């Protein structure tokens, strides 16, 4: 059984998806456990498993 995972992301933060930079900058809408919902400027709202994808903080 896997240990508990807690995302460091918080609503309001801006992020970039490391595999899909063409999605543009995204704003975190919610972060509950491994489930992070991000609204990307060129992709829309996406639910991401933060234990599998390490979103990068946007440092504009």
C-alpha positions as protocol buffer text, in pm:
chain_id: "A"
residue {
  index: 1
  type: UNK
  ca { x: 0 y: 0 z: 0 }
}
residue {
  index: 2
  type: UNK
  ca { x: 133 y: 342 z: -96 }
}
residue {
  index: 3
  type: UNK
  ca { x: 195 y: 608 z: 165 }
}
residue {
  index: 4
  type: UNK
  ca { x: -14 y: 920 z: 166 }
}
residue {
  index: 5
  type: UNK
  ca { x: 74 y: 1188 z: -85 }
}
residue {
  index: 6
  type: UNK
  ca { x: 21 y: 1558 z: -35 }
}
residue {
  index: 7
  type: UNK
  ca { x: 65 y: 1800 z: -323 }
}
residue {
  index: 8
  type: UNK
  ca { x: 260 y: 2119 z: -251 }
}
residue {
  index: 9
  type: UNK
  ca { x: 33 y: 2309 z: -491 }
}
residue {
  index: 10
  type: UNK
  ca { x: -230 y: 2553 z: -373 }
}
residue {
  index: 11
  type: UNK
  ca { x: -524 y: 2719 z: -550 }
}
residue {
  index: 12
  type: UNK
  ca { x: -419 y: 3036 z: -728 }
}
residue {
  index: 13
  type: UNK
  ca { x: -66 y: 2923 z: -814 }
}
residue {
  index: 14
  type: UNK
  ca { x: 45 y: 2935 z: -1176 }
}
residue {
  index: 15
  type: UNK
  ca { x: 201 y: 2623 z: -1327 }
}
residue {
  index: 16
  type: UNK
  ca { x: 324 y: 2470 z: -1653 }
}
residue {
  index: 17
  type: UNK
  ca { x: 278 y: 2106 z: -1755 }
}
residue {
  index: 18
  type: UNK
  ca { x: 626 y: 1959 z: -1825 }
}
residue {
  index: 19
  type: UNK
  ca { x: 505 y: 1735 z: -2110 }
}
residue {
  index: 20
  type: UNK
  ca { x: 258 y: 1982 z: -2264 }
}
residue {
  index: 21
  type: UNK
  ca { x: 414 y: 2330 z: -2262 }
}
residue {
  index: 22
  type: UNK
  ca { x: 186 y: 2417 z: -2558 }
}
residue {
  index: 23
  type: UNK
  ca { x: -104 y: 2426 z: -2309 }
}
residue {
  index: 24
  type: UNK
  ca { x: 45 y: 2750 z: -2178 }
}
residue {
  index: 25
  type: UNK
  ca { x: 32 y: 2872 z: -1821 }
}
residue {
  index: 26
  type: UNK
  ca { x: -228 y: 2715 z: -1595 }
}
residue {
  index: 27
  type: UNK
  ca { x: -382 y: 2832 z: -1271 }
}
residue {
  index: 28
  type: UNK
  ca { x: -444 y: 2575 z: -999 }
}
residue {
  index: 29
  type: UNK
  ca { x: -815 y: 2562 z: -919 }
}
residue {
  index: 30
  type: UNK
  ca { x: -801 y: 2295 z: -648 }
}
residue {
  index: 31
  type: UNK
  ca { x: -549 y: 2053 z: -497 }
}
residue {
  index: 32
  type: UNK
  ca { x: -684 y: 1767 z: -287 }
}
residue {
  index: 33
  type: UNK
  ca { x: -441 y: 1484 z: -224 }
}
residue {
  index: 34
  type: UNK
  ca { x: -306 y: 1372 z: -562 }
}
residue {
  index: 35
  type: UNK
  ca { x: -591 y: 1533 z: -757 }
}
residue {
  index: 36
  type: UNK
  ca { x: -500 y: 1877 z: -890 }
}
residue {
  index: 37
  type: UNK
  ca { x: -738 y: 2067 z: -1117 }
}
residue {
  index: 38
  type: UNK
  ca { x: -566 y: 2324 z: -1338 }
}
residue {
  index: 39
  type: UNK
  ca { x: -720 y: 2567 z: -1586 }
}
residue {
  index: 40
  type: UNK
  ca { x: -467 y: 2604 z: -1873 }
}
residue {
  index: 41
  type: UNK
  ca { x: -490 y: 2899 z: -2112 }
}
residue {
  index: 42
  type: UNK
  ca { x: -481 y: 2683 z: -2430 }
}
residue {
  index: 43
  type: UNK
  ca { x: -628 y: 2355 z: -2303 }
}
residue {
  index: 44
  type: UNK
  ca { x: -894 y: 2445 z: -2050 }
}
residue {
  index: 45
  type: UNK
  ca { x: -961 y: 2264 z: -1726 }
}
residue {
  index: 46
  type: UNK
  ca { x: -755 y: 1948 z: -1670 }
}
residue {
  index: 47
  type: UNK
  ca { x: -753 y: 1706 z: -1377 }
}
residue {
  index: 48
  type: UNK
  ca { x: -397 y: 1592 z: -1304 }
}
residue {
  index: 49
  type: UNK
  ca { x: -265 y: 1313 z: -1082 }
}
residue {
  index: 50
  type: UNK
  ca { x: 18 y: 1496 z: -902 }
}
residue {
  index: 51
  type: UNK
  ca { x: 178 y: 1167 z: -799 }
}
residue {
  index: 52
  type: UNK
  ca { x: 244 y: 1097 z: -1170 }
}
residue {
  index: 53
  type: UNK
  ca { x: 303 y: 1445 z: -1316 }
}
residue {
  index: 54
  type: UNK
  ca { x: 527 y: 1702 z: -1151 }
}
residue {
  index: 55
  type: UNK
  ca { x: 383 y: 2037 z: -1251 }
}
residue {
  index: 56
  type: UNK
  ca { x: 636 y: 2318 z: -1268 }
}
residue {
  index: 57
  type: UNK
  ca { x: 573 y: 2646 z: -1088 }
}
residue {
  index: 58
  type: UNK
  ca { x: 553 y: 2928 z: -1342 }
}
residue {
  index: 59
  type: UNK
  ca { x: 814 y: 3191 z: -1269 }
}
residue {
  index: 60
  type: UNK
  ca { x: 704 y: 3437 z: -1536 }
}
